[in-house]
Amino acid sequence: MNILYTRLFNLSIKHDFYENGLAQGVNIFPSLETTKLLKGGRMLFKHTSKGVTVLYRTEDDETTPFVDLGKDVRLTFELSLNNKNQFLNITDLDESPAKKYSSSNILYFKNNPSAASINPATPEPLEFELIDFIQSRLFSYSFSLSGSPTQVLFRVFEETNNTLVSIGKDVNGNLFPDTITVSKQDNDSYSQQIDLRDRPKGKYRIEIWNSGDTTKLQEVKVYLDEDMAGKDINGIVDIIYDTAQDHIYDDVEEYAIEFSRKVSFWKYLVVNKSNNHNFNLDTFSINDAGSPTTAYVVNNFIVVGTVPSADIKVNGLDTIVFKSDAEIPFYEIPKVKLQLKKNALVKPVLGDLPNPLHSGVVKEEAGDLASEIYVFI
């Protein structure tokens, strides 16, 4: 008897910070529930050079599943990072300009069953959003609100179908209304127990509205899974198959998680440590002679403030501050041929200025990211 397996899907993990376009230090493993589902469905989970793949055991025709799980299947995977701090430094994880990443957020990726790709050259990019926290399906949500209104309206939605759901049952087993009125506590905070143990694990949305039901006061997204709650998980990946599309045991689906590198303004703080230069008389400039790496373009660096800087001294030493006129991407290969020049001298003071450290601090200035590089001459 032959034991045959066919690929169900491939998931590549991409990151344009790296020269080869593939992310490093990103780990994906099945959740506990999905591990059981894969075992029962005679499926195999494997890591590949580009990411992960799932295979299913077939009959001799190499198409018909040995165990048919049906058309509606959700496979959930946990995502973790080897070096979270460095990953956060080089990766843009903002969901949108209005939804910025914070350290408490969970990364969430899911496919769109109606947009599946079977072309390895053009995999379906998984949809990305930020989740506020992971909890078990029975928990109490405590929160505070600006103005501390006396009463508010409380609702929970199942995100998959955007369905308003009851938050639980009373002592007689009757469902609570879909909308609950929550009163302010003595400490001006609010708390509401949520019991969704009769509902599927997955992503839910909590909405808080004013008592007149005219203004949304708060919205949070939560992933409910008691096996994940309390674990050190950085992200969740959901691969969903549904009856409408009916493609679980069809052609091999191709998916991709696509991480984008951060960009920042580069600020060089040139410090007269040797005291061999006269910042009041000498003219310094930074010349970008052009890097051969295609990730970079030629940048201009302008002096910030006075020379020497009236606002910034490093260890009491005169300092000149230069700033790039445009954002520069973080990239695995350094930007080269950045020259610090003095007066009209042909030979630069420094021929290759350092790049920002990938593990260094990136500051936010007036809504823009700025990387500071100290240069002592």
Secondary structure, 3 states (H helix, E strand, C coil): CCCEEEEEEEEEEEECCCCCCECCCEEEEECHHHHHHHHHCCEEEEECCCEEEEEEEECCCCCCECCCCCCCEEEEEEEEECCHHHHHHHEECCCECCECCCCCCEEEEECCHHHCECCCCCCEECEEEEECEEECCEEEEEECCCCCCCEEEEEEEECCCCEEECCCECCCCCECCCCEEEECCCCCCEEEEEECCCCCCEEEEEEEEECCCCCEEEEEEEEECCCCCCCCCCEEEEEEECCCCCCCCCCCEEEEEEEEECEEEEEEEEECCCCCCCCCCCCEEEEECCCCCCCCCCCCEEECCCCCCCCCCECCECEEEEEECCCEECCCCCCCCEEEEECCCCCCCECCCCCCCCCCCEEEECCEEEEEEEEEC
